[in-house]
């Protein structure tokens, strides 16, 4: 019995770490306005363009999907942890 109790101990800190990570991601899930502000700060989009383009946000609790509509096309970006935004390049995906 003592051996079984010792083997389950390493799972408890791991599980606690996963729960803390998920709570932290949910607490820092970016909003549309935060996404626009980060894009302005990174100068990925000019201030005027970032303010005008329609952005559709899909909330997945621990992350968000942002679809930027250009009128003739769109770009999909993923955001999590307040400042982590990934916007895959369509050309790179097509080459793979």
C-alpha positions as CSV (number, residue, x, y, z in Angstrom):
1,X,0.0,0.0,0.0
2,X,2.8,2.4,0.8
3,X,4.3,1.8,-2.6
4,X,1.0,2.7,-4.4
5,X,0.7,6.0,-2.4
6,X,4.3,7.0,-3.3
7,X,3.7,6.4,-7.0
8,X,0.7,8.7,-7.2
9,X,2.6,11.7,-5.6
10,X,4.3,12.9,-8.8
11,X,1.0,13.1,-10.6
12,X,-0.4,15.6,-8.0
13,X,2.2,18.4,-8.7
14,X,1.9,17.8,-12.5
15,X,-1.9,18.0,-12.3
16,X,-1.7,21.1,-10.1
17,X,0.7,22.7,-12.6
18,X,-1.7,22.0,-15.5
19,X,-4.6,23.5,-13.6
20,X,-2.7,26.6,-12.7
21,X,-1.6,26.9,-16.4
22,X,-5.2,26.6,-17.7
23,X,-6.4,29.2,-15.1
24,X,-3.6,31.6,-16.1
25,X,-4.4,31.2,-19.8
26,X,-8.1,31.8,-19.2
27,X,-7.4,34.9,-17.1
28,X,-5.1,36.4,-19.8
29,X,-7.3,35.5,-22.8
30,X,-7.0,38.6,-25.1
31,X,-10.1,40.6,-26.2
32,X,-10.6,42.2,-29.7
33,X,-9.5,45.6,-28.3
34,X,-6.4,44.1,-26.7
35,X,-5.6,42.4,-30.0
36,X,-5.9,45.7,-31.9
37,X,-3.7,47.5,-29.4
38,X,-1.0,44.8,-29.7
39,X,-1.1,45.0,-33.5
40,X,-0.7,48.8,-33.3
41,X,2.2,48.5,-30.8
42,X,3.9,46.0,-33.0
43,X,3.2,48.1,-36.1
44,X,1.9,45.0,-37.8
45,X,-1.1,47.2,-38.9
46,X,-1.1,50.9,-39.0
47,X,-3.3,52.7,-36.4
48,X,-6.0,53.6,-38.9
49,X,-6.2,50.2,-40.5
50,X,-6.3,48.4,-37.2
51,X,-9.0,50.6,-36.0
52,X,-11.2,50.2,-39.1
53,X,-10.9,46.5,-40.1
54,X,-13.6,44.2,-38.9
55,X,-12.3,41.5,-36.6
56,X,-14.3,38.5,-35.7
57,X,-13.3,36.9,-32.4
58,X,-14.0,33.3,-31.4
59,X,-13.4,32.7,-27.7
60,X,-12.1,29.3,-26.7
61,X,-11.7,30.2,-23.0
62,X,-7.9,29.6,-22.9
63,X,-7.2,31.1,-26.3
64,X,-9.0,33.2,-29.0
65,X,-9.2,33.0,-32.7
66,X,-9.2,36.4,-34.5
67,X,-10.3,36.6,-38.1
68,X,-9.4,39.9,-39.7
69,X,-11.6,40.7,-42.7
70,X,-10.0,42.7,-45.6
71,X,-13.1,42.7,-47.9
72,X,-11.4,40.5,-50.5
73,X,-9.9,38.0,-48.1
74,X,-9.1,37.4,-44.4
75,X,-6.3,36.5,-42.1
76,X,-6.7,34.2,-39.1
77,X,-4.6,34.8,-36.0
78,X,-4.6,32.9,-32.7
79,X,-4.0,34.7,-29.4
80,X,-3.3,33.5,-25.8
81,X,-1.6,34.7,-22.7
82,X,-2.2,38.4,-23.4
83,X,0.7,39.0,-25.8
84,X,1.2,35.7,-27.7
85,X,-0.3,36.1,-31.1
86,X,0.3,33.7,-34.0
87,X,-0.7,34.7,-37.5
88,X,0.3,31.8,-39.8
89,X,1.5,32.8,-43.2
90,X,-0.7,31.4,-46.0
91,X,2.3,31.2,-48.4
92,X,4.3,29.1,-46.0
93,X,1.3,26.8,-45.5
94,X,0.9,26.4,-49.2
95,X,4.6,25.5,-49.7
96,X,4.4,22.7,-47.1
